[in-house]
């Protein structure tokens, strides 16, 4: 397993890499996770070169490596004759986040980044069509981006949730959300919806840390929601599983998410997921009225779904059972079988 990473940052791709390696070992294979450099903006090309030069053909004692599975930029630049890229994402700032990325840049900055963007579009297209032997997307959202930016074909395989002791302890009086506190994760949408929802029986617990924490706290105070919305900060795996087990439902409505483990973790816990129509990967997995609820990305629309969950506890239970059934098809043994399938 090869994935890239920046210093002091742990993303979901690393969890996918570790879970895939564990699943491979359970299937009787030797597997390790190699983290290659990612580098900051302005130094991305050197990271691609470092990945290109990384030796993944043999182990330290000279034994051949049978297959490489890479996950994201620039780790798919490593070279191996049997190289499956299970793509999480390319450098999104140069793709679907381009307009957000260059907003506020002057003419010179926009021109400079535009040159880099064209360069990396060409490099990525060559690597994903010539350097890998199979390209497998982790969601239809990622597949769509590959087609939109480069006309690149891919297969589809959703990563199963991490192996944790998921359980269902009931359907409590709160909606749970867990995410990095970042504008793209749209936790502010949940806060705004809580303020306009008619139902006042539900509370909201948000786990995670990030740059949006101060702004979220201020907005909670402004809306006088201190008694109903709680920011939990980072939580341990045990506490995470506990919240999944006890909550009424799970909110996960990021903007155009690549994939996101939260949906299937909630499903495995027998909990419905409330997401938005433009949430990308989560919206692919949630069937409205069957395994969760899908709303337009407005406070009023999300609030209407919260009112349904608050007004009828049995609804959350029925949707949760549908979610549990939907999660059954996403298993690590099947994922391993697909990733190791001969070309």
C-alpha positions as CSV (number, residue, x, y, z in Angstrom):
1,X,0.0,0.0,0.0
2,X,1.4,3.4,-1.0
3,X,-0.1,6.7,0.0
4,X,1.3,10.2,0.3
5,X,1.1,12.5,3.3
6,X,2.2,15.8,4.7
7,X,3.8,16.2,8.1
8,X,1.5,16.2,11.1
9,X,-1.6,15.6,9.0
10,X,-3.6,12.4,9.1
11,X,-6.3,12.1,6.4
12,X,-8.9,9.4,5.7
13,X,-6.7,8.0,2.9
14,X,-4.2,6.8,5.6
15,X,-7.0,5.0,7.4
16,X,-8.0,3.4,4.0
17,X,-4.4,2.3,3.5
18,X,-4.0,0.8,6.9
19,X,-7.4,-1.0,6.7
20,X,-6.5,-2.4,3.2
21,X,-3.2,-3.6,4.5
22,X,-4.9,-5.3,7.4
23,X,-7.5,-6.9,5.2
24,X,-4.7,-8.2,2.9
25,X,-2.9,-9.7,5.8
26,X,-6.1,-11.4,7.0
27,X,-6.4,-12.9,3.5
28,X,-2.9,-14.4,3.9
29,X,-0.8,-11.9,2.1
30,X,2.2,-9.8,3.3
31,X,1.3,-6.1,3.2
32,X,2.8,-2.9,4.5
33,X,1.9,0.8,4.2
34,X,4.5,3.1,2.7
35,X,3.9,6.9,3.1
36,X,5.6,8.9,0.5
37,X,6.1,12.7,0.5
38,X,3.4,15.1,-0.6
39,X,5.0,18.5,0.0
40,X,3.3,21.9,0.2
41,X,2.1,24.1,-2.6
42,X,4.9,25.4,-4.8
43,X,6.9,22.2,-4.2
44,X,4.5,19.6,-5.6
45,X,6.7,18.7,-8.6
46,X,9.6,17.6,-6.3
47,X,7.1,15.3,-4.5
48,X,6.1,13.7,-7.7
49,X,9.7,13.2,-8.6
50,X,10.4,11.7,-5.2
51,X,7.5,9.2,-5.6
52,X,8.7,8.4,-9.2
53,X,12.2,7.5,-7.8
54,X,10.9,5.5,-4.8
55,X,11.8,1.9,-5.0
56,X,8.8,-0.3,-4.5
57,X,10.0,-3.3,-6.5
58,X,11.7,-5.3,-3.8
59,X,11.7,-5.6,0.0
60,X,14.8,-4.7,2.0
61,X,16.0,-8.3,1.9
62,X,15.6,-8.5,-1.9
63,X,12.3,-10.3,-2.2
64,X,10.1,-9.1,-5.1
65,X,6.9,-7.1,-4.3
66,X,4.1,-8.7,-6.3
67,X,1.7,-5.7,-6.5
68,X,1.4,-2.1,-5.5
69,X,-1.8,-0.4,-4.6
70,X,-1.6,3.4,-4.5
71,X,-4.3,5.8,-3.3
72,X,-3.8,9.4,-4.2
73,X,-1.5,12.1,-5.6
74,X,1.4,11.9,-5.9
75,X,1.8,8.3,-4.7
76,X,0.5,7.0,-8.0
77,X,3.8,8.2,-9.5
78,X,5.6,5.1,-8.0
79,X,6.6,2.6,-10.6
80,X,5.7,-1.1,-10.6
81,X,4.7,-3.5,-13.4
82,X,1.5,-4.5,-11.4
83,X,0.2,-1.2,-10.1
84,X,-3.4,-0.7,-9.1
85,X,-4.4,2.9,-8.2
86,X,-7.5,2.9,-5.9
87,X,-7.9,6.6,-6.4
88,X,-9.0,8.8,-3.5
89,X,-8.3,12.1,-5.3
90,X,-5.9,14.1,-7.3
91,X,-4.8,17.6,-6.2
92,X,-8.3,19.0,-5.9
93,X,-7.2,22.7,-5.9
94,X,-6.2,22.2,-9.5
95,X,-9.4,20.3,-10.4
96,X,-12.9,20.7,-8.9
97,X,-11.7,23.3,-6.2
98,X,-10.0,25.5,-8.7
99,X,-12.3,28.5,-8.5
100,X,-12.3,28.4,-4.7
101,X,-8.5,28.1,-4.7
102,X,-7.7,31.1,-7.0
103,X,-10.4,33.3,-5.5
104,X,-8.7,36.4,-4.2
105,X,-5.4,35.8,-6.0
106,X,-4.2,38.6,-8.2
107,X,-3.6,38.4,-11.9
108,X,0.0,37.3,-11.5
109,X,-0.8,34.6,-8.9
110,X,-3.7,33.3,-11.0
111,X,-1.4,33.1,-14.0
112,X,1.3,31.3,-12.1
113,X,-1.1,28.7,-10.6
114,X,-2.8,28.3,-14.0
115,X,0.6,27.2,-15.5
116,X,1.0,24.8,-12.7
117,X,-2.5,23.5,-13.1
118,X,-1.9,22.7,-16.8
119,X,1.4,21.0,-16.0
120,X,-0.2,18.8,-13.3
121,X,-3.2,18.0,-15.5
122,X,-0.8,16.6,-18.1
123,X,1.4,14.7,-15.5
124,X,-1.6,13.2,-13.8
125,X,-3.2,12.1,-17.0
126,X,0.0,10.4,-18.1
127,X,0.5,8.7,-14.8
128,X,-3.1,7.5,-14.4
129,X,-3.3,6.1,-17.9
130,X,0.3,4.9,-18.6
131,X,1.9,4.4,-15.2
132,X,-0.8,2.3,-13.5
133,X,-2.2,-1.0,-14.8
134,X,-5.6,-0.5,-13.3
135,X,-7.4,2.6,-12.2
136,X,-10.2,2.1,-9.6
137,X,-12.2,5.1,-8.2
138,X,-13.5,5.1,-4.7
139,X,-16.8,6.7,-5.7
140,X,-18.8,7.7,-8.7
141,X,-18.0,11.3,-7.7
142,X,-14.3,10.6,-8.3
143,X,-15.1,8.8,-11.5
144,X,-17.0,11.8,-12.7
145,X,-14.0,14.1,-12.0
146,X,-11.7,11.8,-13.9
147,X,-14.0,12.0,-16.9
148,X,-14.5,15.8,-16.6
149,X,-10.8,16.6,-16.2
150,X,-9.0,14.4,-18.7
151,X,-11.6,12.0,-20.1
152,X,-10.0,9.1,-18.0
153,X,-12.0,5.9,-17.6
154,X,-12.0,4.0,-14.3
155,X,-13.6,1.1,-12.4
156,X,-15.6,1.6,-9.2
157,X,-15.0,0.2,-5.7
158,X,-16.2,1.8,-2.5
159,X,-13.9,1.3,0.5
160,X,-15.7,-0.6,3.4
161,X,-15.7,1.1,6.8
162,X,-12.8,0.5,9.2
163,X,-13.1,-2.7,11.2
164,X,-14.4,-1.4,14.6
165,X,-16.8,-3.0,17.1
166,X,-19.9,-1.2,15.7
167,X,-23.2,-1.7,17.6
168,X,-26.6,-0.2,18.2
169,X,-27.6,0.8,21.7
170,X,-30.7,2.6,20.7
171,X,-31.9,5.9,19.1
172,X,-31.1,8.7,21.6
173,X,-32.1,12.3,21.7
174,X,-29.2,13.7,19.6
175,X,-27.9,13.9,16.1
176,X,-24.2,13.1,15.8
177,X,-21.7,14.6,13.4
178,X,-18.0,13.8,13.1
179,X,-15.6,15.5,10.8
180,X,-12.7,17.8,10.4
181,X,-14.0,21.3,11.2
182,X,-13.4,22.8,7.7
183,X,-15.7,24.9,5.5
184,X,-16.1,22.1,3.0
185,X,-17.5,19.8,5.7
186,X,-20.4,22.2,6.2
187,X,-21.0,21.8,9.9
188,X,-22.2,25.3,9.9
189,X,-25.2,24.1,7.8
190,X,-26.2,21.8,10.7
191,X,-25.9,24.6,13.2
192,X,-28.1,26.9,11.0
193,X,-30.6,24.1,10.5
194,X,-30.8,23.5,14.3
195,X,-31.7,27.1,14.8
196,X,-34.6,27.1,12.3
197,X,-36.0,23.6,13.0
198,X,-39.4,23.6,14.7
199,X,-38.6,20.5,16.7
200,X,-36.7,21.3,20.0
201,X,-36.3,17.8,21.4
202,X,-33.2,16.9,19.5
203,X,-29.7,18.0,20.5
204,X,-26.6,18.0,18.4
205,X,-23.1,16.7,19.1
206,X,-20.2,17.6,16.8
207,X,-16.9,15.7,17.1
208,X,-13.7,16.9,15.5
209,X,-11.2,19.8,15.4
210,X,-10.0,22.2,12.8
211,X,-9.9,25.8,11.5
212,X,-13.7,26.4,11.7
213,X,-13.9,25.7,15.5
214,X,-13.9,29.3,16.6
215,X,-16.4,30.4,14.0
216,X,-18.7,27.6,14.8
217,X,-18.6,28.4,18.6
218,X,-19.3,32.0,17.9
219,X,-22.3,31.1,15.7
220,X,-23.7,28.7,18.3
221,X,-23.5,31.5,20.8
222,X,-25.1,34.0,18.4
223,X,-28.0,31.7,17.7
224,X,-28.4,30.8,21.5
225,X,-27.9,27.1,20.8
226,X,-25.4,26.5,23.6
227,X,-27.9,24.2,25.4
228,X,-28.5,22.1,22.3
229,X,-25.3,22.1,20.1
230,X,-22.1,20.8,21.7
231,X,-18.6,20.7,20.1
232,X,-16.9,17.6,21.5
233,X,-13.4,18.2,20.1
234,X,-11.4,15.1,19.0
235,X,-12.8,11.8,20.2
236,X,-11.2,8.4,20.6
237,X,-12.2,5.4,18.4
238,X,-14.0,3.9,21.4
239,X,-16.0,7.2,22.0
240,X,-16.7,7.4,18.2
241,X,-18.2,3.9,18.2
242,X,-20.2,4.8,21.3
243,X,-21.7,7.9,19.8
244,X,-22.6,6.0,16.6
245,X,-24.3,3.4,18.8
246,X,-26.4,5.8,20.9
247,X,-27.3,8.7,18.5
248,X,-30.7,9.2,16.8
249,X,-29.0,9.6,13.4
250,X,-25.8,10.9,11.8
251,X,-25.4,14.2,9.9
252,X,-22.8,14.1,7.1
253,X,-23.4,16.7,4.4
254,X,-20.0,17.9,3.1
255,X,-19.7,19.7,-0.2
256,X,-18.7,17.3,-3.1
257,X,-16.9,14.8,-0.8
258,X,-14.7,12.3,-2.5
259,X,-16.1,9.4,-0.4
260,X,-16.0,9.7,3.4
261,X,-16.0,6.8,5.9
262,X,-18.7,8.4,8.0
263,X,-21.6,7.2,5.9
264,X,-20.8,3.5,6.0
265,X,-19.7,3.7,9.7
266,X,-23.1,5.0,10.6
267,X,-24.8,2.4,8.4
268,X,-22.8,-0.4,10.1
269,X,-24.0,1.0,13.4
270,X,-27.6,0.8,12.3
271,X,-28.0,4.6,11.9
272,X,-29.5,6.7,9.2
273,X,-27.4,9.4,7.6
274,X,-28.7,12.9,6.8
275,X,-26.8,14.3,3.8
276,X,-27.3,16.8,1.0
277,X,-27.9,16.5,-2.7
278,X,-24.5,17.9,-3.6
279,X,-22.5,16.0,-1.0
280,X,-20.8,13.7,-3.6
281,X,-19.8,10.3,-2.2
282,X,-22.3,10.3,0.8
283,X,-25.2,11.2,-1.5
284,X,-24.3,8.2,-3.7
285,X,-24.7,5.8,-0.8
286,X,-27.7,7.2,1.0
287,X,-31.1,6.3,-0.4
288,X,-33.7,8.8,0.7
289,X,-36.4,7.2,2.8
290,X,-34.6,3.9,2.9
291,X,-31.2,4.3,4.6
292,X,-31.3,8.0,5.4
293,X,-32.5,11.4,4.3
294,X,-31.2,13.6,1.5
295,X,-31.9,17.3,1.6
296,X,-31.1,20.4,-0.5
297,X,-28.1,22.2,1.0
298,X,-30.1,24.9,2.8
299,X,-30.8,25.4,6.4
300,X,-34.5,25.2,5.9
301,X,-34.3,21.9,3.9
302,X,-32.0,20.3,6.4
303,X,-34.2,21.5,9.3
304,X,-37.3,19.9,7.7
305,X,-35.5,16.5,7.8
306,X,-34.4,17.1,11.4
307,X,-38.1,17.8,12.3
308,X,-39.0,14.4,10.8
309,X,-36.3,12.7,12.9
310,X,-37.3,14.6,16.0
311,X,-41.0,14.0,15.6
312,X,-40.9,10.3,15.0
313,X,-38.3,8.1,16.8
314,X,-39.5,5.1,14.9
315,X,-38.5,6.7,11.6
316,X,-34.8,6.7,12.7
317,X,-35.1,3.0,13.6
318,X,-36.7,2.0,10.3
319,X,-34.1,4.0,8.3
320,X,-31.3,2.5,10.5
321,X,-32.4,-1.0,9.7
322,X,-32.2,-0.1,6.0
323,X,-28.8,1.4,6.5
324,X,-27.5,-1.8,8.2
325,X,-28.8,-3.9,5.3
326,X,-27.1,-1.5,2.8
327,X,-23.8,-1.8,4.6
328,X,-23.7,-5.6,4.2
329,X,-22.4,-5.4,0.6
330,X,-19.3,-3.4,1.5
331,X,-16.9,-5.9,2.9
332,X,-13.1,-6.0,3.1
333,X,-12.8,-9.6,1.9
334,X,-14.6,-8.6,-1.3
335,X,-12.6,-5.4,-1.7
336,X,-9.3,-7.4,-1.4
337,X,-10.6,-9.9,-4.0
338,X,-11.4,-7.1,-6.4
339,X,-8.1,-5.2,-5.9
340,X,-6.1,-8.4,-6.5
341,X,-8.1,-9.4,-9.5
342,X,-5.7,-10.0,-12.5
343,X,-5.9,-7.4,-15.3
